[in-house]
Amino acid sequence: MKTFLQQGCAVLLVLFAMTATAEPDADAAQAPRLEAQSEIEKGPVISQFRENWILGELRTLRQDMMEYRNQMNLLVTDRELEVADKAMGYATNTVTYFFYLIAGAASILALVGWSTIRDLKDNVRVYAEKEMARLTSEYEARLADLERELRKKSRTIAENQEEIERTNEIHSLWLKSTKEPSAQAKIEIYDRILELRPDDPEALAWKADAALELGEQRWALSLCDRVLEVDEENAHALYQRACAWSGLGEIDNALSDLEAAINTSETLVRHARVEEMFRPLQGLERFDALVGNDSDLTVSG
């Protein structure tokens, strides 16, 4: 069982690593459009290979899980039969010993009188009934505990399987979003991701980016606010909200969010220098102080 769980964890780690690799990076999202298009053209073959590999691994994991469930069912059935057999054997031996004891006592007490034997018979019957009731209650309690434990493990296995399937579907949607050229199509894909995993901060942030491409600054602003309610230091959301503020003419708010985003992730400076949404900010002293000047961009390039 430990080996099976370790394999499941390993596959999950691979899935998360592949998701982190395949998901769009906040840096690449704001790079020049020509560079992003070039990366998209190079990616389909590798992405298809990764998808096939992941689906194969998942198929193997699902088969292992079904085998594990069958083994658990067989184990439970064997345990129940074993417990029932032991209980019946114990009860049979107990009754047999009681009969031997009664037979011996009857031989001795036959001399005493019939009334004494009858009283002994009644007492032995009462004691045997109490002992049988005690043993029955004890084994019923043990079987109930075993059943609860097995149900708990079955629920855990089912939940893990559902999470793996959900993660695989979300990963496929992320890969598909990188190949979509239109912002509207990307928004539809992000909505499907949010249906599977509500309030996913990455999906909300990238949906805000697509909304900005459509010129929906206030919509993008609302999406970024939802992300920042959960994660106040989300650099991607702060950057997108700064773009939205700039598009709405809110210069101070745009500069404040841009400063917070750069403080969280300094790599955003390069994107801010060439960001089309920041044209209203160019030439401002505070903006130049945050992103530097063109000579710094040339040297760093």
C-alpha positions in Angstrom: 0.0 0.0 0.0 2.8 2.4 0.8 4.4 1.7 -2.6 1.1 2.4 -4.3 0.6 5.7 -2.5 4.2 6.7 -3.2 3.6 6.1 -6.9 0.4 8.2 -6.7 2.3 11.0 -5.0 5.1 10.8 -7.6 2.6 11.1 -10.4 1.0 14.0 -8.7 4.3 15.7 -8.3 5.0 15.2 -12.0 1.6 16.6 -12.9 2.2 19.7 -10.8 5.7 20.1 -12.2 4.3 19.8 -15.8 1.5 22.2 -14.9 4.0 24.7 -13.6 6.1 24.3 -16.7 3.1 24.4 -19.1 1.2 27.2 -17.4 1.8 30.7 -18.9 4.3 32.6 -16.9 3.5 36.1 -15.8 6.7 37.2 -17.5 6.0 35.6 -20.9 2.4 37.0 -20.9 3.5 40.5 -21.2 6.4 39.9 -23.7 6.1 41.3 -27.2 3.4 39.5 -29.2 5.8 38.3 -31.9 7.9 36.5 -29.4 4.9 34.8 -27.8 3.6 33.7 -31.2 7.0 32.1 -32.0 6.9 30.1 -28.7 3.4 28.9 -29.5 4.4 27.7 -33.0 7.3 25.7 -31.4 5.2 24.1 -28.6 2.5 21.8 -30.1 4.6 18.8 -30.8 6.2 18.8 -27.3 2.9 19.6 -25.7 1.2 16.7 -27.5 4.0 14.4 -26.4 3.6 15.5 -22.8 -0.2 15.1 -22.9 0.2 11.6 -24.3 2.7 10.7 -21.6 0.6 12.1 -18.8 -2.5 10.4 -20.0 -0.6 7.1 -20.2 0.7 7.5 -16.7 -2.8 8.4 -15.4 -4.3 5.3 -17.2 -1.7 3.1 -15.5 -2.4 4.8 -12.1 -6.2 4.3 -12.6 -5.7 0.6 -13.3 -3.5 0.2 -10.2 -6.2 1.9 -8.2 -8.8 -0.5 -9.5 -6.6 -3.5 -8.6 -6.0 -2.0 -5.2 -9.7 -1.6 -4.6 -10.3 -5.2 -5.7 -7.6 -6.4 -3.4 -9.1 -4.4 -0.5 -12.5 -5.9 -1.2 -11.0 -9.4 -1.1 -9.1 -8.6 2.1 -12.2 -7.3 3.8 -14.2 -10.4 2.8 -11.4 -12.7 4.0 -11.2 -10.8 7.3 -14.9 -10.9 7.9 -15.0 -14.7 7.2 -12.0 -15.2 9.5 -13.6 -13.2 12.3 -16.9 -15.0 11.9 -15.1 -18.4 11.8 -13.2 -17.6 15.0 -16.3 -16.3 16.7 -18.2 -19.5 15.9 -15.3 -21.7 16.9 -14.9 -19.9 20.2 -18.6 -20.1 20.9 -18.7 -23.8 20.0 -15.7 -24.6 22.2 -17.3 -22.6 25.0 -20.6 -24.4 24.8 -18.8 -27.8 24.6 -16.8 -27.1 27.7 -19.9 -26.0 29.5 -21.6 -29.3 28.5 -18.6 -31.3 29.8 -18.8 -29.3 33.0 -22.5 -29.9 33.3 -22.1 -33.6 32.6 -19.5 -33.9 35.3 -21.4 -31.8 37.8 -24.6 -33.7 37.0 -22.9 -37.0 37.8 -21.8 -35.7 41.2 -24.9 -33.8 42.1 -27.2 -36.7 41.1 -26.6 -37.9 44.6 -27.7 -34.6 46.1 -31.0 -34.3 44.5 -33.0 -33.4 41.4 -33.8 -29.9 42.6 -30.2 -29.0 43.1 -29.4 -30.1 39.5 -32.3 -28.1 38.1 -31.0 -25.0 39.9 -27.5 -25.6 38.6 -28.9 -26.0 35.1 -30.7 -22.7 35.2 -27.6 -20.9 36.5 -25.4 -22.4 33.9 -27.9 -21.4 31.1 -28.0 -17.8 32.4 -24.2 -17.6 32.6 -23.9 -19.1 29.1 -26.4 -16.6 27.7 -24.5 -13.7 29.3 -21.2 -14.9 28.0 -22.5 -15.3 24.5 -24.1 -11.9 24.5 -20.8 -10.4 25.7 -18.8 -12.1 23.0 -21.3 -11.2 20.3 -21.2 -7.5 21.3 -17.4 -7.4 21.3 -17.1 -8.9 17.8 -19.8 -6.7 16.5 -18.0 -3.6 17.8 -14.7 -4.8 16.2 -16.5 -5.4 12.8 -18.1 -2.0 13.0 -14.7 -0.3 13.6 -13.2 -2.3 10.7 -16.0 -1.3 8.4 -15.7 2.4 9.3 -12.0 2.3 8.6 -12.4 0.7 5.3 -15.1 3.2 4.3 -12.8 6.1 5.2 -10.0 4.7 3.1 -12.4 4.1 0.2 -13.5 7.7 0.3 -9.9 8.9 0.4 -9.0 6.8 -2.6 -12.1 8.1 -4.5 -11.3 11.7 -3.6 -7.7 11.3 -4.8 -8.8 9.8 -8.1 -11.3 12.7 -8.7 -8.6 15.2 -7.9 -6.2 13.5 -10.4 -8.8 13.5 -13.1 -9.6 17.2 -12.3 -6.0 18.2 -12.4 -5.4 16.4 -15.7 -8.4 18.2 -17.3 -7.2 21.6 -16.0 -3.7 20.9 -17.3 -5.2 20.1 -20.7 -7.1 23.4 -20.7 -4.0 25.4 -19.8 -2.2 23.8 -22.7 -5.1 24.6 -25.0 -5.2 28.3 -23.8 -1.6 28.8 -25.0 -2.6 27.8 -28.5 -5.7 30.1 -28.7 -4.9 33.3 -30.6 -8.1 35.2 -29.7 -8.7 36.7 -26.3 -12.4 35.7 -26.3 -11.5 32.0 -26.8 -9.0 32.2 -24.0 -11.7 33.7 -21.7 -13.9 30.7 -22.4 -11.1 28.3 -21.5 -10.4 30.2 -18.3 -14.1 30.0 -17.4 -14.0 26.2 -17.8 -11.0 26.1 -15.5 -12.8 28.2 -12.9 -15.8 25.8 -13.2 -13.5 22.9 -12.2 -11.5 25.0 -9.6 -13.5 28.1 -8.5 -11.5 31.2 -7.5 -8.2 29.8 -9.0 -5.9 32.9 -8.7 -3.9 32.1 -11.8 -7.0 31.5 -14.0 -8.5 34.8 -12.7 -5.3 36.7 -13.4 -5.0 35.4 -16.9 -8.7 36.0 -17.6 -8.0 39.7 -16.5 -5.2 39.8 -19.0 -7.5 38.6 -21.8 -10.1 41.1 -20.7 -7.5 43.9 -21.1 -6.9 42.7 -24.6 -10.6 43.2 -25.3 -10.4 46.7 -23.8 -12.5 45.7 -20.8 -10.5 47.6 -18.1 -13.2 47.6 -15.4 -13.9 43.9 -15.9 -10.1 43.2 -15.6 -10.1 45.4 -12.5 -12.8 43.3 -10.9 -11.1 40.1 -11.7 -7.8 41.3 -10.2 -9.6 42.4 -7.0 -10.9 38.9 -6.5 -7.4 37.5 -6.8 -5.9 40.1 -4.4 -8.7 39.4 -1.8 -7.1 35.9 -1.4 -3.5 36.8 -2.1 -2.5 40.4 -1.5 1.0 39.9 -2.9 0.1 38.2 -6.2 2.5 40.0 -8.6 0.6 39.0 -11.7 -2.7 40.4 -10.4 -1.1 43.6 -9.2 0.5 44.1 -12.6 -2.8 43.5 -14.5 -4.6 45.8 -12.1 -2.0 48.5 -12.8 -2.7 48.1 -16.5 -6.4 48.4 -15.9 -5.9 51.6 -13.8 -3.7 53.1 -16.5 -6.3 52.4 -19.1 -8.9 54.1 -17.0 -6.7 57.1 -16.4 -6.2 56.5 -12.7 -2.5 57.3 -12.8 -1.8 57.3 -9.0 -3.5 53.9 -8.5 -1.7 52.5 -11.5 1.7 53.6 -10.2 1.0 52.2 -6.7 0.0 48.8 -8.0 2.9 48.8 -10.5 5.3 49.6 -7.6 3.8 46.8 -5.5 4.1 44.3 -8.4 7.7 45.2 -9.1 8.6 45.0 -5.4 7.1 41.4 -5.4 8.7 40.4 -8.7 11.5 42.5 -10.1 11.3 40.6 -13.5 8.2 42.6 -14.3 10.4 45.7 -14.8 11.3 44.5 -18.3 7.7 44.0 -19.3 6.6 47.4 -17.8 9.1 49.2 -20.1 7.4 47.9 -23.2 3.8 47.6 -21.9 1.3 49.3 -24.3 -1.1 49.9 -21.4 1.5 52.1 -19.6 1.8 54.7 -22.4 -0.1 57.2 -20.2 2.6 56.7 -17.5 5.6 57.1 -19.7 7.5 60.3 -19.1 6.4 60.5 -15.5 9.2 60.8 -12.9 7.8 58.1 -10.7 7.3 55.7 -13.6 10.8 56.2 -14.8 12.1 55.6 -11.4 10.3 52.3 -11.2 11.2 50.9 -14.6 14.4 52.7 -15.4 15.2 54.2 -18.8 15.8 52.9 -22.3 19.6 52.7 -21.8 19.1 50.3 -18.8 16.9 48.2 -21.1 19.6 48.1 -23.8 22.4 47.1 -21.3 20.3 44.5 -19.7 19.3 43.1 -23.1 
